Amino acid sequence: MFSKVLRLKNSLISNQRHIRKFCKSQTHLDLKRTCLYDFHVHNEGKMVPFAGWEMPVQYKAGITTEHLHVRSDAGLFDVSHMLQTKITGEDGTKFIESMTVADVDGLKENQGTLSVFTNDSGGILDDLIINKTTDGYLYVVSNAGCAEKDLKNMLTQAELFRYAGGDVEVEIICNGLLALQGPSAGKVMQDAVDFDMNTLPFMTNRQCSVYGISDCRVTRCGYTGEDGVEISVPSDKSVELAIRLMNSKEGKVKLIGLGARDSLRLEAGLCLYGNDIDETTSPVEAALMWTIGKRRRQDGDFPGAEIILEQIKQKPKRKRVGVISEGPPARGGTKIYNESGTVQIGELTSGCPSPSLKKNVSMGYVETAFSKVGTSVQLEVRKKMVQATVSKMPFLKCNYFTG
């Protein structure tokens, strides 16, 4: 028994070293670079620090032009900074369900779902996409800014899982990751693969070759509200793939930076971890209750279940809502007041001028009594009150391909 405990302790120490090596603390002089860094610089990308990485915030055309191009044609994003992991073993599904709210067992092969890691207080540790594959493993993608935390969580829990007799392994996938988004994305991809893209609806995935590049995994998903795919590709083939996509005759594919990615996801009503959701917000407060599988609610066997299920039953004290405002754009941190401007009822978490709608859009949390769509509120912007209205989200129609 002592030797078993010692092996567990040594394994946990080894995991910590592995995590520190992979996710070492970065300074502004020591930022990590994706396999496409030189490609971005060559294409006049404006590189900025983001989540410990040096990433393109925009290209020469500018954020607004890039944003509108994704809405009208197709844009290519480098998201290789995100954490990609492979979960193997007979108990892989049981393992990931022990950490998230997803009904992974209920997924069909090559189907995926958005989920969240939760803590014992019902807060969100990170959001992630879990894909069931036909290759005997789960393919998981989570946020770059939470990579160290997520790895520590998964590796530690996997070790404890094995100690209790479970069969599971967590492996980092060191591939590049490209996101092709926009109404032309499907046509562009159809020219790049040897199967019918109509057989790959939203939130499904497939291992395949893309333009003859083998060992790619294509997932029909994205972070813009448009049709699109994310392509996990061997790092040494990432630039080749990017060039081939940009040279496609099926659409005018342009490079898109982080700036447009943020405004696109905001128009689509999608959360950014660290802004709109964090360890103090629950899936119920964040309007992500739909991520909690029916079976998982019945079993109540995920972290924070008691608190989260009680919020579903009794309603939370606050809710995430969309807001449309007049005047100068409101940003995250802006205080939200009642219609008369006398009582603070919440705070914005994200906001920007919408290039598509020509309005100021934002999201944030308000007291539940003020969460009804159409409720008039006021925002304190630059020390002045501006009129605003609680809005439904997404702010525009999403165009996911559902078959």
N, C-alpha and C positions, 0 to 999 in steps of 0.2 A: 504493500500500500504506500509506504514511504517513497519507494522508487518511482511509483506512478505519479505521485504528487510532485516529486522533484523533476520528472520529465515534463510535466505540465508547466511548472515554473520556468524551466529552461526554455521551453518552446515559446512561452509568452514573452520572455526577454528577447528571444530571437526575432519574434514578430515586431517588437518595438524597434529593434535595429533596422529591420527591413523597411518599416514605415518611415523612419527618419531618413534613410538613404533615398527612398523614392520621393518623399515629400519634404525635403529639407527646407528650412526657413530661408526665404529669399529676401534680398535687399534690392533697392532700385538699381544697384550695380551688378546684381547676380540673379537676373530673371531667367527662368527657363524659356526655351524656345521650341516651338513645334517643328515638325519635319518640313513645314512649308514656310519657315521664317524667311529664307533668302528669296523665295518666290514672291512673298508679300513685298519685300523691299524693292525687288526688281520691278514690281507693278505699282510702285509709288504708294504703298500702304503707309499710313501714318501710325507708327508703332507706339503703344502706350503700355504701362504696367496694368495687368488685370489678373487678380487671383494668383499672383506669383509667376505669371507668364508675361512675355512681351508679345502683345497681340495687336492686330490692325484695328483701329477704331473707325477708320474710314479710308477711302481712296480719293483720287483726284476729283472725281465728280461731286463728292460731298454726300453727307448723310441723307438729306431730303431726296436727292436724285436716286440714290441707291435704294431707299425705302420704296419709292414709287415704282422703280424698275421691278422689284420683287413682286409687287402687287399686279404688274401688267405682263411680265415675261418670266424670267428666271434668274435667281441670284445664287451665288456659290459662297458658302461660309466655311471657314476653317474652324472646326470645333474639336480639334485634336487635343486640346488642353483638358477636355473632360475625361473623367475616370471611367475606363472600360474594364470590366471584370468578367471572369468566367467562373461559374459555380458548378462544380461537378460532384458526383457521388449519388448513391441511392437515396440519400436523405436531403438532397439539395433543395427540393421544394419545401420540405418541412422546415429546413434551416432558414430560408429567406422569409417564410411566413412567420417565423418566431420573432422577426425584427421589423416587419412591415404590416400594413393593413390589407394587403392584396390577397385575393383568392387566386393564388398561382396554380394550385391544383386544378382549378376549374378552367384554366386556359387550354386551348387546343394547341397542337404542335404548330410552331411558327407564328404563334399569336403573342402579342405583348400587351402590357398595361402600364399606365402611369400609377405610381404609388408613392408612399412616404415612409421613411424610417420614423418611428415615434419613440419618445422616451416614457418613463414611468409616470410622468406628470401629464401626459397627453400631448406634449409639444412635438413639433416637427424637427427632427434632426437633419433631414435633407429630403428632397424629392428625387425620384429615380424612375427609370424605365426598366421594367423586367420583361425580358423576352424568353419564351420557351422555344427551344430549337428542336430540330429532328436529329441533332447530333449528340444527344445525351447530356446536354448541359444547359444552364440558364445564362443568357447574355445580358449583362446589367450595365447601364450607363447612368452615372451620377455626376454631380457638379464638381468642377475643378476647385472651387473655393472651399469645398468640404472634403477634398480628397484625403487629407491626412486623418480627419475625424472618421470618415467613412471606412477607410482601410483599417484603422485601429479597431473600430467597432466590429467589422466583419471578420477580421483575422482572429481577434480575441474570442468572439462568440463561436467561431468555427472550432477553435481549440477546445473550448468548454464543451461544445457539442460532441466532439470526438471523445473527450474524456468520459462523457456519459454514455458512450457506446455508439454514437452516430457516425455515419459515413458521409463526410463532406470535405471538399477542398475549395479554397478561393484562390484564383490565379489572376494576376494583372495581365491585361492584354495591351501590349505596347504598339498598337496600330495607330495609323492616322485616322481621322474621322472628318469626313466632308459632308456638309448639308447642302443639298440642292433644293431650292424652294421657289415656288411660284407656279402660275397656271401653265407654263410650258414645261415644267419639270418632268411630267409623265412622258411627253413626246421625246424629250431629250434622252431620258432613260431607256425608252423603248428601242432607240437606235443603238444603245450601248449594251443591251443584254439579249440573251437568246431565248427568253420566255415572254409570254404575254403579260405586260404590266397590269392589265385588267384583272389578273388573277392574284394581284398583290394589293389588297385594299388597306385602308388606314389601320395602323397598329398591327401589321403582320410583317414578317421578315423572311429572308431567304439567303442561304449561302450560295454564291454564284460567282461567275466571272463578269467583270465589267470592262468593256472594250478589250477583252482578252486577258485582262489582269485577273489572275486566279486568287482564291482565298479571300474574297470580299464577302461581307455580309451587308445586304441592303435591307433597311427597315423603312417602311412607309410611315413616316412621322415627321415632326419638325416643331419649330418654336415661333412660327410666324402667322398661323391661321390659314396658310395656303397649303395646297397640295405639295407634296415633296417627299424626299427621302433623305436618310442619313446613311452614308456608306463607310463602313469600317474597312480600311484598306491597309495592306502591309506598308509600313512607313516608307520603305525605299521606293514604293510605287506611287506615293501620294502626289508628287508633283506631276508625274506623267498623267495620272488620272485627272487632275485639275486642268491641265492643258487640253486634254482630249474633250472634257466637258465644255470648256470655254470655246473650243473650235467647232462645236456641234452646229449642224445646219438646221436642226429642228427647233432652235430657239436662240435668242441672243443672250447667252449666259455671261453675266458680269460678276466680278468679285464684290462682296459686300462685307462691311466691317461691323464691329460691335455696336457702334452708334445706331445704325439702322436696325440691327437685330433687336435692340432694346425697344425702339419705338414700334416696331412690328409686333413684338410679343405683347406690348401694352395695349395696342389696338385690339389684339385678339383676346385680351382679358387674362393672359397667362402670368403666373406668379414668377418673380425672381427671388430665389432664396437669399436671405440676408436682408432683403428689402420688404417684401410682402409676406413672407413666411419665415419663421425661425423657431427656436426652441421654446418660445413663450406663446406661440399661436398653435391652436389645435386644428385638425382637419375640418372640424365643424365650423369654427369661427372663420376659417379661411375659405368657406364655400367649396371645400373639397370632400364633402361627405360621400360623394359618389365613388370615391376611390376605395371606400371600405366595402369589401365584398359582403353579400348577404349572409353567406355561411360564416364569415369572420365576425359579423355582428352577433349572430346567434351563439357562436362558441365563445366569444369574448376572450380570446386567447392571445391578443397582441399587446405590446407594451402600452400602458396608459389606457387600456380598454375600459376600466371602470369609470374613469373621468369622461372619456370621449362618449361612451354610450349614455351616460347621464346627461351630457349636453344635447345629444340627439333627442332624448326624451323630454327634457325640460326647456330646451332652447338656450343658446349661449347668451352671455351678457352683451357681446359685441359681434359684428359680422363684417366680413369684407364686402365692399360694394364698389361699383363704378361711380365716377363723378364727372360731369361735364360742366365747365365753368367759362365765364366771360373774362375779358380783360387780359392781364399778363398771365402767362402760364404758371400753374401751381406745381410745385415739386414735392418730393418726399420730405416729410417733416412738417408740412404745412398743417396748421391747426384747423379743424372743422368745427363750426359753430351752428347752433340752431338758426331757424329762419330770421329771428330778430337780432342775431349776433350777440346775444347776451350770455349764453352758456356753451362752453366747449363740450362737444359730443363725440369727438374723435380726432383722428389724425391721418393724413395721407401718407402712403408708403412709396408710391411711384407717381410720376406725372410728366407730361410733355405736350407740346403742340402736336396735334395729329396731322401729318402730311396728307393723309387720305381724306379726312373729314373736314379739315380746315377749322378745327375746334380744339380747345384745350381738353385733353382727357387725362384722367388720373384714377387711381384706386387707393383705397385705404379702409380703415376700420371705424365704424360708428356704433354707438349704442343701438341695440337691436330695435328699439322703438322707432328709430329714425332710418331704418334700412329699406323701407318700402320704395320701390322705383317711383320717381316723380316727386319725392320729398324735396322741398326747397331748403337749402342750407346756405351758409356763408363761409368763405375761406379767408383766412388772414394771409394775404400775399403782400410782401414788402410793406408791412405795417398798415395796410389798408384792407378793408373788407370788400370782397367781390362776391357777386351772386353766383350760385352754383345749384345743380340739381343732381340728385341721386339717379344713376342710370343703370340700366341692365348691362351686363357684359356677356359676350364680347361686344365691343362698340360697333363692330361691323360684322357682316356675314362671313363665317369661316367656310373655306372651300376644300375641306378634307375629302379625299377620294374614298368613298365607302362602297364602291362597286356598282 
